[in-house]
Amino acid sequence: MNKSRARRWPQYLAAFTATLSLASTGAHIGWTSPTLPRLKSLESHIQITSDDASWIASFYLLGSIPGNIIAAFIVDWLGRKSSLLIAAVPLTIGWILIIVAWNPYVLYASRFISGIGQGIVYVVCPMYIGEIADKEIRGSLGSFIKLMVTFGELYAHAVGPFVSYEILSYACILISIAFFVSFVWMPESPYHLLMKNEQRKAMNSLKQLKPKSTEEELEEDMDQMQKTVIRDLSDKVHFWDLFNTRGNRRAVLVSFGLQLILQFSGIAAIESYTQEILHEANTGLSAGIAVIVLSVLQLVAGLGAAALVDKVGRRPLLLITTFLAGVSLTVTGGFYFLKFYLNRDMTGHGWILHASIIFYELIIALGLNPLPYMMLGELFPTNVKGTAVSLVNLWASLLAFIVSKLYQVISDGLGVYSAFGWFAVSSFMGIIFILFLVPETKGKSLLEIQEELNCNKKKMDAKKKKQEEIYVSTIA
């Protein structure tokens, strides 16, 4: 195993540098937690209201919607690598506008522009990783997607409480610069180069990704890739091709469903208002320090997901983490119900709120958070992948914006316990969807996944039986 990993180190390096772009988006997400309470204070150089704060948190998610659309147009035209490098521009401009902001409207603009960068990155990065990784490590490398988002959040959470508003922004720009400087040397996806009929460049890219492979192994890999690309590109692509085949329809249903479960579990709202939520616990541990502890644990859980996803499988991780997320959200909602609806004195019990929120973030980092994004690079054929991943991320961005905005509205109108009740019920209902509709993609090539998605279970069983009969008769 160690020898195999040593041979694949260029794939790990390419995935790591590519996902630094996601670390930059994570810093933008995490920025709100230490910064919004500071901006709402009387000492702030920009005076904002609670409504301003909700828009500052939400505009980032709103900006990712046009980012998803832009990605759909450029990912096949310019390539996966160039599209990721382009995304670094709005992500960096966002930090510059935050530094020079003199009123809330400039912050709205900065968050919207940064969101465009996130929209592009969230579409392109899963495609890039799904196409450069061997099937044995594709799940592990795909887990880098959310792992690096978590790292970016931790970075902002850890630095934010101890430095000034401006210094935090300067520190976060460094991640965008590090991404651009390191990723510019990485190879383009060989699948994309084959789509453009650039065989020589595709082979050179494959050699960079697999420098220890023999010529025979490289030719075999190229042949497998060409078969996949030829199959996927045999027909002219239109938007409605997403729904023309059984496999595409299943992939869309699974991707949309997983995003609905993830977003309706409240992830966007909880990440945007983490410090304010934990402040309600009123324990000896400050909310700022609790957020840092939470982010560290998330990072550890993300590493655990990278280690487990190719061993345990996608479906078991999704089922377990979604169920446990529902349990932790129920406990959180119960705490708020006792405190605000029944007016119980919860002094001395604040640790329950800390523990439930931290457990929720920790457990979804093991499965429910990274897997819907990682599986985007696996479920769709090459010819519709750019359009499909953009559409799914558009859906996810819209849901995240709705949840982030409605959280404040529901909390103010019906009580924060109602919001967490909604999140908990959504998680428990999601278990049914995962159990019956989400396929297992562990250890399967992209071609094998497409064959399974396009065949119903009876046909797959018949095909396996026929192959077994042929194998037995051959031996005989």
TORDREN-234547 format. One record per residue (C-alpha): residue in one letter; x, y, z. Coordinates in steps of 0.05 Angstrom, whole numbers, plus 32768, in hexadecimal, padded with zeros to 4 digits. Last residue first. Example, Ala and Ser with C-alpha at 12.3 -4.5 7.8 and 13.67 -1.06 7.14 Angstrom:
S81117FEB808FA80F67FA6809C
! end
This chain:
A7EDF7DF37E97I7F047E347EA7T7EE37E577E6CS7E9F7E3B7E80V7EA77E577EC7Y7EBC7E9D7EADI7E837E9F7E7BE7E527E8C7EB2E7E6E7EC17EE1Q7E697EF67EABK7E207EE27E9EK7E107EE67EE9K7E317F2B7EEDK7E087F447EB1A7DC87F287ECFD7DD57F4A7F11M7DE37F8C7EEEK7DA47F857EC4K7D7A7F787F02K7D997FB37F27N7D8C7FE67EF0C7DC37FF87EC1N7DD8803F7EAFL7DF3804F7EF5E7E1B800E7EF6E7E3B80197EB2Q7E4C80617EC4I7E6E804B7F05E7E9680167EE0L7EAF804A7EAEL7EC480797EE7S7EEB80407F06K7ECF801E7F44G7EF180157F87K7EBB80387FB0T7E8180527F85E7E47803A7FB0P7E0480527F96V7DD580847FB9L7D8B80767FAFF7D6E80497FE5L7D9780538024I7DAE809A8012F7D6680B28009I7D4D80918049I7D8780AF8071G7D7580F48056M7D3480F3807DF7D5C80F180BES7D88812C80A7S7D4D81578091V7D2A814B80D4A7D69816480F9F7D7281A380D0W7D2881B680D7G7D2C81AB8123F7D6B81D78123A7D4482108103S7D0A82078133Y7D398207816FV7D52824C8158G7D0D82698166L7CD182748138G7CDB82BB811ED7D2382CE812FS7D3F82888126I7D15827D80E7V7D2F82BE80C7Q7D7782B380DDY7D78826B80C3L7D5282818085K7D8E82A7806AS7DC2826F8073V7D908239805DI7D7B825F801DF7DC48270800BA7DDA82278017L7DA0820D7FECL7DB1823C7FB3S7DFB822A7FB8A7DEA81DF7FB8W7DBD81E67F7BL7DF2820D7F55N7E2481D87F6CV7DF881A27F4DL7DF081CA7F0CS7E3B81D77F07V7E4B818E7F13A7E1A81797EDDT7E3081AC7EA9G7E7A819B7EB1K7E6D81507EB6V7E40814B7E79N7E70812D7E46T7E9E810E7E7AP7E6A80E17E9AF7E4E80F37EDFL7E5180CE7F21E7E9A80D07F34G7EB181197F38L7E6F812C7F5AM7E7D80F57F8DM7EB181227FB0Y7E7F815A7FBAP7E47812F7FD9L7E7E81098000P7E9F81438025N7E67815B8053L7E3F811C8062G7E7C80F1806EL7EB080FC80A4A7EA8814880A6I7E5F813A80B6I7E75811B80F8L7EA281548110E7E72818C80FFY7E3981698123F7E658155815DI7E7D819D8167I7E3581B68165S7E1E81808196A7E59818881C6H7E5581D381CAL7E0981D181D5I7E0F819C820BW7E4A81C1822BG7E1881F98239H7DFA81CF8270G7E1581F782ACT7DE1822D82A2M7DA88211827AD7D71823382A2R7D31821C8281N7D078250825BL7CDB821A823BY7CE1823A81F6F7D26825B81FBK7D52822D8225L7D2E81EA8220F7D2281F381D5Y7D6A820B81CAF7D8681CC81EBG7D55819F81C5G7D6981BE8182T7DB281AF8192V7DA1816781A7T7D78815C8167L7DB28178813ES7DE18146815EV7DB2810B814EG7DA781228106A7DF2812880FCL7DF980E18118F7DC980C780E3T7DEA80ED80AAT7E3080D580C1I7E1C808B80C2L7DF6808A8080L7E2980B38059L7E64808B8073P7E4280498063R7E308062801DR7E75807C8008G7EA080418019V7EC380278057K7F0A8021803BD7F0C80568004V7EE68088802FL7F0A80798070A7F4E809A806BA7F3680DA8049A7EFB80DC807AG7F2B80D780B5L7F538111809AG7F1281398096A7F03812480DEV7F46814180F4L7F36818180CFQ7EF2818480EFL7F11817A8134V7F3F81B58127S7F0481DF8110L7EDC81CF814FV7F1681E1817CI7F1D82248158V7ED18230815EA7ED5822081A9I7F0D825381B0G7EE2828A8191A7EA4827581B9S7ECA827D81FBL7ECF82418229G7EB28250826DT7E6D823F8254N7E35826C823CA7E1B823A8208E7DFB827381E1H7E40828981C8L7E44824781A3I7E0F825E8172E7E2F82A38169Q7E738284815AT7E5782518129Y7E2C82838102S7E45827980BBE7E58823080C5I7E16821F80E6A7DEE824280B0A7E1282218076I7E1181DB8096G7DC781DC80A8S7DB58193809DF7D8D81B08064Q7DCE81BC803EL7DE881758045I7DA581528037L7D96817E7FFBQ7DDD81757FE1L7DD581297FE6G7D93812B7FC1F7DAC81577F88S7DE881297F7DV7DBF80E97F81L7D8881037F52V7DBA811F7F20A7DE280DD7F1FR7DA280B47F17R7D8C80DF7EDDN7DD080DA7EBDG7DD1808E7EC3R7D8B80857EA8T7D9C80AE7E6AN7D7D80EC7E4CF7D7A81177E8BL7DBE81387E8BD7DBA81357E3FW7D88816E7E47F7DC181A07E4DH7DDB818C7E09V7E1981637DF7K7E2581457DB2D7E2980FA7DB8S7E6680CC7DBAL7E8780F87DEED7E7B80CB7E2BR7E8D808A7E07I7EC980A87DE6V7EE080C67E28T7ED880857E4FK7EFB805C7E18Q7F3280907E14M7F3D808C7E5FQ7F4380407E5FD7F7480437E24M7F9D80787E47D7FA1804E7E85E7FB880117E5DE7FEB803C7E38L800580567E7BE800B800F7E96E80317FF87E59E806080337E5BT807080227EA4S8054804B7EDEK8083806E7F0FP807480B57EF5K802880AD7EFDL800A80F37F01Q804181137ED7K803E80D87EA6L7FF380E07EA0S7FFB812A7E8FN802E81187E5AM7FFD80E47E3EA7FC581177E3CK7FF2814A7E1AR800381177DE4Q7FBA81037DDAE7F9E814A7DD2N7F5981377DB7K7F3881707DE0M7F11813B7E07L7F5381167E0FL7F7081557E30H7F3481587E5FY7F3D810F7E73P7F88811B7E7ES7F7781507EB3E7FAA81887EAEP7FED81807ED1M800481A87F0EW803681E27F0AV8001821A7F11F7FE881F67F4FS8020820E7F7DV802382597F6FF7FD882607F67F7FC682397FA6A7FFA825D7FD1I7FE082A07FB9S7F99828E7FCCI7FB082758010L7FD882B5801CI7F9A82DF8012C7F8082C38055A7FB882E3807DY7FAC8327805DS7F618321806EL7F70830F80B7I7FA2834980BCE7F6C837A80A6Y7F39836680DCS7F6E83658112V7F8E8326812EF7F8082F58166P7F3782E0815AG7F4082D8810FV7F7E82AB810BA7F61826A8125H7F1C82728105A7F38828980C2Y7F6A824F80BFL7F37821D80D9E7F07823280A1G7F3E8229806DF7F5081E4808AT7F0781D18087V7F0381E4803DM7F4381BB8035L7F22817D8053K7EE48189802AI7F07817E7FE7F7F3F81538004S7F0B811B800AG7F0E81137FBFL7F5780FE7FC6S7F4380C67FF5G7F0880B17FCAR7F3280B17F8AI7F6880877FACE7F5B80417F8EK7F38805F7F51D7F7880827F3BA7F7180CE7F40I7F7981027F09E7F3181037EF1G7F0B81037F33I7F3B81387F4EY7F2F81677F14M7EE3815D7F13P7EDE81677F5FC7F0781A87F58V7EE081C67F1EV7E9A81D07F3AY7EAC81E57F81V7EE482117F67I7EB882387F37G7E8282467F6BQ7EB782587F9FG7ED4828C7F71I7E8F82AA7F64G7E8582AB7FB0S7EC282D87FB7I7E9F830B7F8AF7E5F83077FB4R7E86830D7FF5S7EAD834A7FDDA7E6E836C7FC2Y7E4883628004L7E85837B802AV7E8683BA7FFEY7E3D83C38010P7E4B83BD805AN7E7583FD805BW7EBF84118057A7EDC83D28039V7F2783D78026I7F3C83958046I7EFC83708034L7F0483877FECI7F4A836A7FE9W7F3183288006G7EFB83227FD1I7F2C83327F99T7F5482F47FAEL7F1982C47FA8P7F0482E77F68V7F4982D97F48A7F5682937F64A7F1C82787F3BI7F4582847EFBL7F7982527F14L7F43821E7F1ES7F2882297ED8S7F6E82247EBAK7F7881DF7EDBR7F3481C27EC9G7F3681D67E7FL7F2A82167E59W7EEC82017E31D7ED681C57E5BV7ED981EA7E9DI7EC9822E7E80F7E7E822E7E73A7E6782037EAEA7E9782297EDCI7E74826B7ECBI7E31824D7EE1N7E4D82347F23G7E6D82797F30P7E2A829A7F21I7E0E82727F5CS7E4C82797F89G7E3C82C37F92L7DFC82B27FB9L7E2582887FE9Y7E5482C27FF7F7E1982F17FFBS7DFC82C88035A7E2E82D8806DI7E318322805BW7DE583228054S7DDC8304809AA7E0D833780B7D7DE883718096D7DA7835880B6S7DC8835580FBT7DDF839D80F0I7E2383B680D8Q7E5183EF80ECI7E9383ED80C7H7ECF840680F0S7EB683D78128E7EBA83F08170L7E6F83EC817AS7E6F83A0816CK7E4B83848130L7E8B83818107R7EAE8358813DP7E7483278143L7E77831F80F7T7EC2831580F4P7ED182D7811DS7E9C82AA80FBT7E9882CF80B8W7EDF82C080A3G7ED3827480A6I7EAF82738063H7EE3829F8040A7F1A8275805FG7EF882378045T7EF682547FFFS7F42825D8003A7F498216801CL7F2182017FDFS7F5582217FB2L7F8981FA7FDAT7F6281BE7FBFA7F8881C07F7ET7FCB81BF7FA2F7FB781827FCBA7F99815C7F91A7FD681687F65L800481527F9EY7FDB81137FADQ7FDC81017F63P8027810E7F60W803080DF7F9DR801180A47F77R804D80767F75A805A80827FBFR801280707FCDS801B802C7FABK805C801F7FD1N803880308012M800080008000
! end
